[in-house]
């Protein structure tokens, strides 16, 4: 018997559990993996510290700050250094700095002269009236094709590994959508929003890039310590939830092969959309289909470590590669330029991404072919005389990043319908409410509040 059962021990599930734990709620967390953290996992090897999942987060809401304040003493937030403000975009095989303001946007070679005038006129254009307008349609309407090709497209590749022609703005980037709808303009809206009164806590929401000292696994470990190992059950299989009268019956096989049953009044799911059908078999197939149809873009992440760096100056967040450049790579993050102690002194640590929504076939390549592409492309891109990394890790993410497309509205309605029909069942996870780490931390607060 438990008051609450949380499904999934990723960042959302653990943060939710931490909130419930502080309130004295009787709960447990069920996880199929043999460790907590989900896709978040930090590895230390041969003088390098790297992430095999998400590399960083953004201080995008007050809940991020509150979480680190709550965990003070067990983990420490580390903000990226000044290099994070500079970002490169590849155009005609040359890295160009992405403009950081109106003045640099006018001088950049990334945009056409016509679109530079469009940027100047952006504050005077009417707001769009198509609710499910794609990001590509919105950007072309307000800022022009070259801005889409060399600013928004690489940004979307870096965040979603997706296609701006498919992502719907109000679902994928709701803050951008609301800027236009509320203020009538991106530029004007940003200026007005900055002038709005804020609490002292809100003023600390810098939207700066962050990690945790020692890596993101330090955050996961801190949450695990606060929750208590006895409340987290790892290595389970055959998880199934069924409504019975006024409660839910949860069954699973534990790591010793024993069938376990739990009765609970409330279930919080934080697991991915693709696994919900088997976990919630009682949900009508036509309703569940609106959730399980969510597409997760596959991604390959390659970690390259160099004991002695002899390439281009690593003075930026990294470099993104627009789809128009016809590259097999999505982008490169300069991790050792952002955070401390990620590589040996005078060395470098890079994270390279491949695949994504528009190049999923790359994710099916064997590792030797993946590294052959790297050897061919990264040497020239990073101005290396030769390809001799001291560390190579190739990590395949089959279900990496959910794509918030036009079908998102039906998915959200399906979740609402299920929760209404089966009171006590609460569905979270990255199938709704955003994909970033700040989104997950905020959602955890809302899931706990729902209990």
C-alpha positions as CSV (number, residue, x, y, z in Angstrom):
1,X,0.0,0.0,0.0
2,X,1.3,3.4,-1.0
3,X,-0.3,6.8,-1.2
4,X,1.5,7.6,-4.5
5,X,3.5,5.6,-7.0
6,X,5.8,7.4,-9.4
7,X,6.7,5.7,-12.6
8,X,10.2,6.6,-13.9
9,X,13.3,7.8,-12.0
10,X,14.5,10.4,-14.5
11,X,14.9,14.1,-13.6
12,X,11.1,14.6,-13.6
13,X,10.3,11.6,-11.5
14,X,13.0,12.3,-9.0
15,X,12.2,15.9,-8.6
16,X,8.5,15.1,-8.1
17,X,9.5,12.5,-5.5
18,X,11.7,15.1,-3.7
19,X,8.7,17.5,-3.4
20,X,6.4,14.7,-2.1
21,X,9.2,13.5,0.3
22,X,9.4,17.0,1.9
23,X,5.6,16.9,2.5
24,X,5.8,13.5,4.2
25,X,3.8,11.7,1.5
26,X,4.1,7.9,1.5
27,X,5.4,7.0,-2.0
28,X,7.7,4.9,-4.0
29,X,9.5,5.3,-7.4
30,X,9.6,2.5,-9.9
31,X,12.3,2.4,-12.5
32,X,13.2,-0.2,-15.2
33,X,16.9,0.7,-15.4
34,X,19.4,-0.4,-12.7
35,X,20.3,3.2,-11.9
36,X,18.4,6.5,-11.4
37,X,18.6,9.5,-13.7
38,X,17.2,8.2,-16.9
39,X,19.1,9.7,-19.8
40,X,21.2,11.9,-17.5
41,X,24.5,10.2,-16.9
42,X,28.0,11.7,-16.2
43,X,31.1,9.7,-16.9
44,X,34.7,10.4,-15.8
45,X,37.4,8.7,-17.8
46,X,41.1,9.3,-18.4
47,X,41.0,12.9,-17.2
48,X,37.8,13.7,-19.1
49,X,34.3,14.3,-17.6
50,X,31.5,14.0,-20.1
51,X,27.7,13.5,-20.3
52,X,26.2,10.6,-22.2
53,X,22.9,12.3,-22.3
54,X,21.9,16.0,-21.9
55,X,24.9,18.2,-21.6
56,X,23.4,21.2,-19.8
57,X,20.3,23.0,-18.9
58,X,19.0,26.6,-19.0
59,X,18.0,28.7,-15.9
60,X,14.6,29.2,-17.5
61,X,12.3,29.5,-14.5
62,X,12.3,30.0,-10.8
63,X,11.8,26.3,-10.1
64,X,15.4,25.6,-11.3
65,X,16.7,28.1,-8.7
66,X,14.5,26.7,-6.0
67,X,15.6,23.1,-6.7
68,X,19.3,24.0,-6.3
69,X,18.6,26.1,-3.2
70,X,16.8,23.1,-1.7
71,X,19.7,20.8,-2.5
72,X,22.3,23.1,-1.3
73,X,25.1,21.2,0.4
74,X,24.5,18.1,-1.7
75,X,25.2,19.6,-5.2
76,X,26.2,23.0,-6.6
77,X,24.9,24.7,-9.7
78,X,27.7,25.8,-12.1
79,X,26.9,28.4,-14.8
80,X,28.7,28.3,-18.1
81,X,31.4,31.0,-18.6
82,X,31.3,33.9,-21.0
83,X,32.1,31.7,-24.0
84,X,28.4,30.6,-23.9
85,X,27.4,34.0,-25.3
86,X,29.2,33.3,-28.6
87,X,27.8,30.7,-31.0
88,X,29.0,29.7,-34.4
89,X,26.9,28.9,-37.5
90,X,28.5,27.1,-40.5
91,X,28.0,28.8,-43.9
92,X,29.9,27.8,-47.0
93,X,32.2,25.7,-44.8
94,X,33.2,28.7,-42.7
95,X,32.1,29.3,-39.0
96,X,30.3,32.6,-38.6
97,X,29.3,34.1,-35.3
98,X,25.6,34.1,-34.7
99,X,24.4,37.8,-34.2
100,X,23.7,38.6,-30.6
101,X,21.7,41.8,-31.3
102,X,20.2,44.0,-33.9
103,X,23.5,45.8,-34.8
104,X,25.4,42.5,-35.4
105,X,22.4,41.1,-37.3
106,X,22.7,43.9,-39.8
107,X,26.5,43.3,-40.4
108,X,26.5,39.5,-40.5
109,X,27.1,37.5,-43.7
110,X,24.6,34.9,-42.5
111,X,21.5,36.9,-43.8
112,X,20.6,38.4,-47.1
113,X,20.3,42.2,-47.5
114,X,16.6,41.8,-48.1
115,X,16.1,39.9,-44.9
116,X,18.2,42.5,-42.9
117,X,15.6,45.0,-43.9
118,X,12.9,42.6,-42.9
119,X,14.5,42.3,-39.5
120,X,14.4,46.1,-39.1
121,X,10.7,46.0,-40.0
122,X,9.8,43.1,-37.8
123,X,8.3,45.2,-34.9
124,X,5.8,46.7,-37.4
125,X,4.3,43.4,-38.7
126,X,0.9,42.2,-37.7
127,X,0.7,39.1,-35.5
128,X,-0.2,35.8,-37.1
129,X,-3.7,34.3,-37.0
130,X,-3.0,30.6,-37.8
131,X,-2.9,28.7,-34.5
132,X,-0.9,25.7,-35.9
133,X,1.5,27.7,-37.9
134,X,4.8,25.9,-38.2
135,X,8.0,27.6,-37.0
136,X,9.2,27.8,-40.6
137,X,6.1,29.6,-41.7
138,X,6.2,32.1,-38.8
139,X,9.9,32.9,-39.3
140,X,9.7,33.4,-43.0
141,X,6.7,35.7,-42.5
142,X,8.3,37.9,-39.9
143,X,12.1,37.6,-40.6
144,X,12.7,36.0,-44.0
145,X,14.1,32.9,-45.5
146,X,17.8,33.4,-44.8
147,X,17.0,34.0,-41.1
148,X,15.2,30.7,-41.1
149,X,18.1,28.9,-42.9
150,X,20.9,30.3,-40.8
151,X,19.5,31.2,-37.4
152,X,16.3,29.3,-36.6
153,X,17.0,26.0,-38.5
154,X,20.4,25.4,-36.8
155,X,18.9,26.4,-33.5
156,X,16.1,23.8,-33.9
157,X,18.7,21.2,-35.0
158,X,20.6,21.9,-31.8
159,X,17.5,21.8,-29.5
160,X,15.1,19.4,-31.1
161,X,17.2,17.7,-33.8
162,X,14.1,18.6,-35.7
163,X,12.6,20.3,-38.7
164,X,11.1,23.8,-38.4
165,X,8.8,22.9,-41.3
166,X,7.1,20.3,-39.0
167,X,7.4,21.8,-35.5
168,X,4.4,23.9,-34.5
169,X,5.5,27.1,-32.7
170,X,2.8,27.3,-30.0
171,X,3.7,23.8,-28.9
172,X,7.4,23.6,-29.5
173,X,8.4,27.2,-28.6
174,X,5.4,28.6,-26.7
175,X,7.3,31.6,-25.3
176,X,8.2,32.7,-28.8
177,X,4.6,32.2,-30.0
178,X,3.3,34.2,-27.0
179,X,5.7,37.1,-27.7
180,X,4.0,37.6,-31.1
181,X,0.5,37.0,-29.9
182,X,0.7,39.2,-26.7
183,X,3.0,42.0,-27.9
184,X,2.7,41.7,-31.7
185,X,6.4,41.4,-32.3
186,X,9.5,39.4,-31.3
187,X,11.8,42.4,-31.0
188,X,9.2,44.8,-29.5
189,X,7.8,42.0,-27.2
190,X,11.3,41.2,-25.9
191,X,11.9,44.8,-25.0
192,X,8.5,45.2,-23.3
193,X,8.9,41.9,-21.4
194,X,12.2,43.0,-20.0
195,X,10.6,46.2,-18.6
196,X,7.8,44.4,-16.8
197,X,8.1,44.3,-13.0
198,X,9.6,41.2,-11.6
199,X,10.1,39.7,-8.1
200,X,13.6,39.4,-6.7
201,X,13.4,35.7,-7.5
202,X,12.3,36.2,-11.1
203,X,15.2,38.6,-11.6
204,X,17.6,35.7,-11.0
205,X,16.1,33.7,-13.9
206,X,18.9,34.7,-16.2
207,X,18.3,32.1,-18.9
208,X,22.0,31.3,-18.5
209,X,23.3,27.8,-19.4
210,X,24.1,25.6,-16.4
211,X,25.5,22.3,-15.3
212,X,26.4,20.9,-11.9
213,X,29.8,20.8,-10.4
214,X,31.1,17.3,-11.2
215,X,28.5,16.8,-13.9
216,X,24.7,16.5,-14.0
217,X,24.8,13.1,-12.3
218,X,25.7,15.1,-9.1
219,X,22.2,16.6,-9.3
220,X,20.7,13.1,-9.7
221,X,22.7,11.8,-6.8
222,X,21.6,14.7,-4.6
223,X,18.0,13.9,-5.3
224,X,18.5,10.2,-4.6
225,X,20.1,11.0,-1.3
226,X,17.3,13.3,-0.3
227,X,14.6,10.8,-1.3
228,X,16.2,7.8,0.2
229,X,17.2,4.5,-1.6
230,X,14.5,2.6,0.2
231,X,11.8,4.6,-1.7
232,X,13.4,3.9,-5.2
233,X,12.9,0.4,-6.7
234,X,15.3,-0.2,-9.6
235,X,15.6,-2.9,-12.3
236,X,11.9,-3.7,-12.6
237,X,10.2,-5.3,-15.7
238,X,6.6,-6.1,-16.9
239,X,5.2,-2.9,-15.3
240,X,1.5,-2.7,-15.5
241,X,-1.1,-0.4,-14.0
242,X,-4.9,-1.3,-13.7
243,X,-7.8,0.6,-12.1
244,X,-9.6,-1.4,-9.5
245,X,-12.7,0.1,-7.8
246,X,-11.4,3.3,-6.1
247,X,-7.7,2.6,-6.4
248,X,-5.0,1.3,-8.8
249,X,-3.3,-2.0,-8.7
250,X,0.3,-1.9,-10.0
251,X,2.2,-5.1,-10.8
252,X,5.8,-5.6,-11.8
253,X,8.6,-8.2,-11.7
254,X,11.5,-7.1,-9.5
255,X,15.2,-7.7,-10.1
256,X,15.0,-11.1,-8.4
257,X,12.2,-12.3,-10.7
258,X,9.4,-12.0,-8.1
259,X,6.0,-10.6,-8.9
260,X,5.2,-7.6,-6.8
261,X,1.8,-5.9,-6.3
262,X,1.2,-2.4,-5.0
263,X,-2.2,-0.8,-4.2
264,X,-2.3,3.0,-4.5
265,X,-4.7,5.9,-4.8
266,X,-2.5,7.9,-7.1
267,X,-0.1,7.1,-9.9
268,X,2.2,9.7,-11.5
269,X,3.7,8.6,-14.8
270,X,6.8,10.3,-16.1
271,X,7.8,7.7,-18.7
272,X,8.0,8.2,-22.4
273,X,5.0,8.1,-24.8
274,X,6.2,5.0,-26.5
275,X,6.0,2.9,-23.3
276,X,2.6,4.0,-22.1
277,X,0.5,1.5,-24.1
278,X,1.9,-1.5,-22.3
279,X,1.9,0.2,-18.8
280,X,-1.7,1.5,-19.1
281,X,-3.4,-1.4,-21.1
282,X,-6.9,-0.3,-19.9
283,X,-6.8,2.9,-21.9
284,X,-8.9,2.8,-25.1
285,X,-6.7,2.1,-28.1
286,X,-8.0,5.1,-30.1
287,X,-7.2,7.5,-27.2
288,X,-3.8,5.9,-26.5
289,X,-2.9,6.1,-30.2
290,X,-2.9,9.9,-30.0
291,X,-0.1,9.7,-27.4
292,X,2.0,6.8,-28.7
293,X,2.1,8.5,-32.2
294,X,4.6,11.0,-30.7
295,X,7.8,10.8,-32.8
296,X,11.1,10.8,-31.0
297,X,14.0,11.8,-33.2
298,X,17.0,9.5,-33.0
299,X,20.4,11.0,-32.3
300,X,24.0,9.8,-32.2
301,X,26.2,11.7,-29.8
302,X,30.0,11.3,-30.2
303,X,32.3,12.4,-27.4
304,X,35.8,13.3,-28.5
305,X,38.6,14.1,-26.0
306,X,42.0,15.5,-26.8
307,X,44.9,15.6,-24.3
308,X,46.5,18.4,-26.4
309,X,44.2,20.6,-28.5
310,X,45.7,21.8,-31.7
311,X,42.7,22.9,-33.6
312,X,40.7,26.2,-33.8
313,X,40.3,28.4,-30.8
314,X,37.4,27.1,-28.7
315,X,35.9,30.4,-27.7
316,X,32.2,29.7,-28.0
317,X,29.3,27.5,-26.9
318,X,29.9,25.5,-30.0
319,X,29.0,25.4,-33.7
320,X,25.6,24.5,-35.3
321,X,25.3,23.3,-38.9
322,X,22.2,24.3,-40.9
323,X,20.5,21.6,-42.9
324,X,21.1,23.7,-46.0
325,X,24.8,23.0,-45.7
326,X,24.2,19.3,-46.5
327,X,26.4,18.0,-43.7
328,X,26.3,14.6,-41.9
329,X,26.7,16.5,-38.6
330,X,24.2,18.6,-36.7
331,X,26.7,20.5,-34.6
332,X,29.6,20.5,-32.2
333,X,29.5,21.7,-28.5
334,X,32.8,22.9,-27.0
335,X,32.2,21.4,-23.6
336,X,35.7,22.1,-22.2
337,X,35.3,25.8,-23.2
338,X,32.1,26.1,-21.2
339,X,32.6,24.2,-18.0
340,X,35.6,23.7,-15.7
341,X,37.7,20.5,-15.5
342,X,36.1,18.7,-18.4
343,X,39.4,17.9,-20.1
344,X,43.1,17.8,-19.1
345,X,44.9,21.1,-19.1
346,X,45.6,22.3,-22.7
347,X,43.2,19.6,-23.8
348,X,39.6,19.7,-25.2
349,X,36.3,17.9,-24.9
350,X,33.8,18.1,-27.8
351,X,30.3,16.7,-28.1
352,X,29.2,16.1,-31.7
353,X,25.7,15.3,-32.8
354,X,24.4,13.4,-35.8
355,X,21.1,12.0,-37.2
356,X,18.0,13.7,-36.0
357,X,14.5,14.0,-37.6
358,X,15.8,14.7,-41.2
359,X,18.8,12.2,-41.1
360,X,17.5,9.2,-39.1
361,X,19.3,6.8,-41.4
362,X,22.7,7.9,-40.0
363,X,21.7,6.5,-36.6
364,X,21.5,3.0,-38.2
365,X,25.2,3.1,-39.2
366,X,27.7,0.9,-37.4
367,X,30.2,2.7,-35.2
368,X,33.1,2.3,-37.6
369,X,31.2,4.2,-40.3
370,X,30.1,6.9,-37.8
371,X,33.8,7.5,-36.9
372,X,34.8,7.5,-40.6
373,X,32.3,10.4,-41.1
374,X,33.8,12.1,-38.1
375,X,37.4,11.7,-39.3
376,X,36.4,13.1,-42.7
377,X,34.4,16.1,-41.5
378,X,35.5,17.1,-38.0
379,X,39.2,17.5,-39.0
380,X,38.4,20.3,-41.5
381,X,35.6,21.8,-39.4
382,X,37.8,22.1,-36.3
383,X,41.0,23.1,-38.2
384,X,42.9,20.0,-37.1
385,X,46.0,18.8,-38.9
386,X,45.1,15.2,-38.1
387,X,42.4,13.1,-36.4
388,X,43.9,11.6,-33.3
389,X,41.5,11.9,-30.3
390,X,42.5,10.4,-27.0
391,X,38.9,9.6,-26.2
392,X,36.1,8.4,-28.5
393,X,32.7,7.4,-27.2
394,X,29.8,6.8,-29.6
395,X,26.4,6.9,-28.0
396,X,23.1,5.9,-29.8
397,X,19.9,7.5,-28.5
398,X,17.0,5.7,-30.3
399,X,14.3,7.8,-28.7
400,X,16.2,11.1,-28.1
401,X,13.9,14.1,-28.5
402,X,10.1,14.3,-28.9
403,X,8.9,16.4,-31.8
404,X,6.1,18.8,-30.9
405,X,4.3,18.8,-34.2
406,X,0.6,19.5,-35.3
407,X,-0.6,16.3,-33.6
408,X,0.5,17.7,-30.2
409,X,-3.0,19.2,-29.5
410,X,-4.6,15.8,-29.9
411,X,-2.0,14.3,-27.6
412,X,-2.6,16.9,-24.9
413,X,-6.4,16.3,-25.2
414,X,-5.9,12.6,-24.9
415,X,-3.9,13.0,-21.7
416,X,-6.6,15.2,-20.2
417,X,-9.3,12.7,-21.2
418,X,-7.4,9.8,-19.5
419,X,-6.9,11.8,-16.3
420,X,-10.5,12.9,-16.2
421,X,-11.8,9.3,-16.7
422,X,-9.4,7.8,-14.2
423,X,-9.1,10.2,-11.3
424,X,-5.8,9.7,-9.4
425,X,-3.8,8.9,-12.6
426,X,-1.5,11.8,-13.5
427,X,0.5,11.8,-16.7
428,X,3.6,13.8,-17.1
429,X,7.0,13.3,-18.8
430,X,8.4,14.9,-22.0
431,X,5.3,14.1,-24.0
432,X,3.9,17.4,-22.7
433,X,5.1,20.7,-21.2
434,X,8.4,21.0,-23.0
435,X,11.6,19.0,-23.4
436,X,14.3,21.1,-21.6
437,X,15.7,20.4,-18.2
438,X,14.0,23.6,-16.8
439,X,10.7,22.3,-18.3
440,X,11.1,19.0,-16.5
441,X,11.9,20.6,-13.2
442,X,8.8,22.9,-13.5
443,X,6.6,20.0,-14.5
444,X,7.7,18.1,-11.4
445,X,6.5,20.9,-9.2
446,X,3.1,20.8,-11.0
447,X,2.8,17.0,-10.7
448,X,3.5,17.1,-7.0
449,X,1.0,19.9,-6.6
450,X,-1.6,17.8,-8.4
451,X,-1.2,15.2,-5.7
